Amino acid sequence: MDNIIGYDDYEKDFRRVALPEYRWLAEDILLQALENCEPQESLEVHMPDYISNDGCGYTFQFQTQTGGSGENGGVLIFYMDFY
């Protein structure tokens, strides 16, 4: 996930709100969302309520932009925040 700017912040936020037994899912959930993402669109990663430590679902927001290179297909991905 080195090609995602702010990935460490995303993982830290995910781990903070996820139940301990689901904290490892941060990367898997992000990869699933990336499969359906189009360049130049906002990317939202949804955490279902049943895996959060307070029973509330969360959405993690990323911004995408063309212009990168390499394995991410020319798309830059920036972690923004979650709600």
N, C-alpha and C positions, 0 to 999 in steps of 0.2 A: 504494500500500500504506500510505497515511497513516492508514487506519482500523484498522491492526493495531498494538497497543501492543507495542513491543519488536521491530518489524520490522527495524530496523537491526542489532540484536543477532543476530537469526536470520540475516540476510544475511551478517554478519561470520563467524558460526560455520560457515555453509554454505560460504562461500568458503575458509575455513581448511582444511576437510577434503576439498574437491572438487578434482579435477584441473583445471589451468588452463583447458583447453578446455571444461569443463562448468560453470564458475562462474556463467555467465549464466543457468543453469537455476533458480536459487533461486526466483524469482518464479513461473515457469511451473509448477514442481512444487507450490508452495503453492496456486496457483489451482486446479489439478486436484483437490487434496485438499479445498479449500473447496466445490467443486461437490457433493460427496457428504456434507458435514458437516451434521448436524442441530443446532439450538440446544441448549444445555445439555449437550453431550457433549464429551469430550476429542477434540482433533484431533491426529492423528499424521501427520506428513509423512515418508515413507520415501525415503531416498536409496539407490538400488541400489549394490551393491558395485563394479560396473564403472566408476562415475564418481568414486569416492573415491580419494584419493591413496595410501591404504594397503591397498586391496583389501577393505575392510570396509564393510558397509552401515551406515547410520546412521538413527536415527529422531529427528525434531525434534518436540517436544511443545508444543502450544498448548492453552490453556483457553478455552472459549467460554462466554458468558453473555448472556442476553437483557437488553435495556435500552438498547442503542445506538439510533441513528437514522440516517437518510440512506441512502446507497448500499449499506451493508452489511446492510440489511434488519432493523435493530433488534438486531443481535448484536454484542457486544463480543468481541474476540479478543485474547488475551494470549499472547505467546511465553514459554515457561517455560525449556526447556533441551533438550539433546540427549544421546543415548547411542549 
